[in-house]
Amino acid sequence: MSLWFLLLSSAQLDVSVQQQLLTSLKSLDQFQVNFVQQTYSDFLDDTVAEGELIIQRPGKMRMRYLKGDQKLLIWDGRQAYEKDFLADTESLQEMDHLKQEPLAQILLYGSNLLDHFLIDRIEVAGKEIFRLRPRQEGDYEVLLELDSQNHPSILEVVGNDGEGTRFHFSNFSQNPSLDASTFQIPAPTAENNDPP
């Protein structure tokens, strides 16, 4: 269960604070960050994975899992590619339905968040956490903590069923220099089983 559900108290979100949050998220056009991902459930054992995430808006992502999982995900704005090196599988699909995922809305697009979410803030043990709840019917909410530079430091998607995933971000680099092949989807091949 999420630690953020302990000692929660809701707070009205000041318009200027809301605007600061929206401006901070909207400014993240290109960034690179390390992450630790914790996935939890009331029914399954918790899992932990680590890796590196690179975002270029709109809609481009490279996510490389280095510990816990051995996966590579590349979204080029049109298609989503995933290679699981442990299972020796790969897939390619159109991104249209993925655009509505909460993490995609916040990190890969970042604009018009008020069209998609109601935003307030909650306090957990003296820390200020932003809460984003879907305007349309949804069975989740997103909890977001910013660091002193107003970059996301913790981002958690919490399901109503007790399941969730929490990302801890570190080594944030805004507007890094990226190679032209960063978001290039490789040609599917069963022979290439080495992580790029």
C-alpha positions in Angstrom: 0.0 0.0 0.0 1.2 3.5 -0.8 3.0 5.3 2.1 1.4 8.5 0.8 -2.0 7.3 2.1 -0.7 7.6 5.6 -1.4 10.9 7.5 -3.0 12.6 4.5 -4.6 16.0 4.8 -6.1 17.8 1.9 -5.3 21.4 1.1 -6.9 23.9 -1.3 -4.5 24.6 -4.1 -3.7 28.3 -4.5 -4.1 29.5 -8.1 -0.5 30.7 -8.2 0.8 27.4 -6.8 -1.2 25.5 -9.4 0.2 27.8 -12.2 3.8 27.2 -10.9 3.2 23.4 -11.1 1.8 23.6 -14.6 4.6 25.9 -15.8 7.2 23.6 -14.3 5.8 20.5 -15.9 5.2 22.3 -19.2 8.8 23.4 -19.4 10.1 19.8 -19.4 10.4 19.6 -23.2 13.6 17.5 -23.1 15.1 15.8 -20.1 17.1 12.7 -18.9 16.8 11.2 -15.5 17.6 8.0 -13.6 14.8 6.2 -11.9 13.9 3.6 -9.4 10.5 2.0 -10.0 8.6 0.3 -7.2 5.5 -1.6 -8.1 3.2 -2.8 -5.4 0.0 -4.7 -4.9 -2.2 -6.1 -2.1 -2.0 -9.5 -3.9 1.5 -9.8 -5.3 5.0 -9.3 -4.0 6.5 -5.8 -4.5 9.0 -5.4 -7.3 11.9 -2.9 -7.7 13.6 -2.0 -11.0 16.1 0.7 -12.0 17.0 2.4 -15.2 17.3 5.6 -17.3 14.5 7.6 -18.8 14.9 10.1 -21.7 11.9 12.3 -22.8 11.6 14.6 -25.8 8.2 16.2 -26.3 5.8 15.7 -27.9 5.6 11.9 -27.4 9.1 10.6 -27.6 10.6 8.4 -24.9 13.5 6.0 -24.4 13.2 4.0 -21.2 16.0 1.5 -20.4 15.7 -0.9 -17.5 19.1 -1.9 -16.1 18.3 -3.7 -12.8 15.3 -5.8 -11.8 14.0 -5.8 -15.4 16.0 -6.0 -18.6 13.8 -4.0 -21.0 14.0 -1.3 -23.6 11.0 0.9 -24.5 11.2 3.4 -27.3 8.3 5.6 -28.3 9.0 7.7 -31.4 5.8 9.8 -31.3 3.8 7.4 -33.6 4.8 3.8 -32.5 5.7 2.2 -29.3 8.5 -0.5 -29.2 9.3 -2.8 -26.3 12.0 -5.4 -26.1 12.1 -7.7 -23.0 15.6 -9.2 -23.0 14.8 -11.8 -20.2 11.7 -13.1 -22.0 13.4 -12.7 -25.4 10.3 -10.9 -26.8 9.6 -7.7 -28.6 6.5 -5.8 -29.7 5.5 -2.8 -31.8 2.2 -1.0 -31.7 0.6 2.3 -32.5 0.8 4.9 -29.7 -2.7 6.3 -30.1 -4.2 4.5 -27.1 -1.1 5.0 -25.0 -1.4 8.8 -25.2 -4.2 8.6 -22.6 -2.1 6.9 -20.0 -1.5 9.2 -17.0 2.3 9.1 -17.2 2.2 9.8 -20.9 -0.1 12.8 -20.3 2.2 14.3 -17.7 5.6 13.5 -18.9 5.4 13.0 -22.7 2.9 15.7 -23.5 2.6 18.0 -20.5 0.2 20.5 -22.0 -3.4 21.0 -21.1 -3.2 19.0 -17.9 -6.2 20.9 -16.5 -8.2 19.4 -19.4 -7.4 15.9 -18.1 -6.9 16.3 -14.3 -8.3 18.0 -11.2 -5.3 19.2 -9.3 -5.0 19.8 -5.5 -2.4 19.1 -2.9 -2.1 16.9 0.1 0.3 16.9 3.0 2.2 13.9 4.2 4.3 14.2 7.3 5.0 17.8 6.5 5.7 17.3 2.8 3.7 18.9 0.1 2.4 16.5 -2.5 0.4 17.4 -5.6 -2.5 15.1 -6.4 -3.9 14.8 -10.0 -7.2 13.1 -10.4 -8.7 12.3 -13.8 -11.6 14.6 -14.9 -13.1 11.7 -16.8 -14.0 8.5 -14.9 -10.8 6.8 -13.8 -9.7 4.3 -11.2 -6.5 5.9 -10.2 -4.8 9.1 -9.1 -1.3 10.5 -9.6 0.8 11.8 -6.7 3.7 14.1 -7.5 6.5 15.5 -5.5 8.8 18.2 -6.8 12.4 18.8 -5.8 13.9 22.2 -5.0 14.3 23.0 -8.8 10.7 22.1 -9.4 11.6 18.9 -11.2 9.6 15.8 -10.5 11.3 13.8 -7.8 8.6 11.2 -7.0 5.7 10.3 -9.3 3.3 7.7 -8.2 0.2 6.2 -9.9 -2.1 4.8 -7.3 -5.0 2.5 -8.3 -8.3 2.3 -6.4 -7.6 -1.5 -6.1 -4.5 -1.0 -4.0 -2.1 -1.5 -6.9 0.4 1.2 -7.9 3.7 2.1 -9.2 6.1 4.7 -7.8 9.0 6.3 -9.6 11.9 8.0 -7.7 13.8 10.3 -10.0 17.5 11.4 -9.6 20.3 13.0 -11.6 17.9 15.2 -13.5 19.3 16.7 -16.7 17.2 19.2 -18.6 17.8 19.7 -22.3 20.6 17.1 -22.6 22.4 16.6 -25.9 20.8 13.6 -27.6 22.0 11.4 -30.4 19.8 11.3 -33.6 19.2 7.6 -33.0 17.9 8.0 -29.4 14.3 7.5 -30.4 14.9 5.4 -33.4 13.0 2.1 -33.3 15.2 -0.8 -34.2 14.2 -3.3 -36.9 12.7 -6.3 -35.2 15.0 -9.3 -35.2 15.1 -12.5 -33.1 18.9 -12.6 -33.5 19.7 -9.4 -31.7 19.3 -10.2 -28.0 21.9 -7.8 -26.6 20.6 -4.5 -24.9 21.5 -1.5 -27.1 
